[in-house]
Amino acid sequence: MARNYRPARLGEEIKKTVGNMLLTGLKDYRLQGKMISVSDVEVSSDGSYATVYLSVLGKNFLEDAAEEEKKEILAAMKSASGMLRREIGRNVKVRHIPELTFRIDSSLEYGRHMSAVIDSLHISDREAEEDSEEKTEEES
């Protein structure tokens, strides 16, 4: 059975192209002044669909963007999908350019939430080490 690396390679090329277009090519007013990056691209096994995951930061780089701002960005990216597909066709040699869908990547938000939950437990590093040492002594 052959391994199919093509979707992953195509995803990386799409990620580069969309990232470059976000920096230089897209002039939509809804995207101006916003901190947007492409975190991942998943391509279907047949290469006909690609899901582009976007990370969006708010005005304060430590905070996440508001929900209405995220909806605006998704609408702007959807309206620019034709131009993005054309640019992908110029940069990547494929017969069929995948249809692009855009989603907001919430992994940063989830990571911050989990970090806050862990910090709220008020467990110091020494207490955690002592607990793990006690458990290993009990097991032996």
ABEGO torsion letter per residue (X at the ends): XBBBAAAAAAAAAAAAAAAAAAAAABABAAABGBBBBBABBBBBAAGABBBBBBBBBBABAABBBBAAAAAAAAAAAAAAAAAAAAAAAAABBBABBBBBBBBBBAAAAAAAAAAAAAAAAGBBAAAAAAAAAAAAAAAX
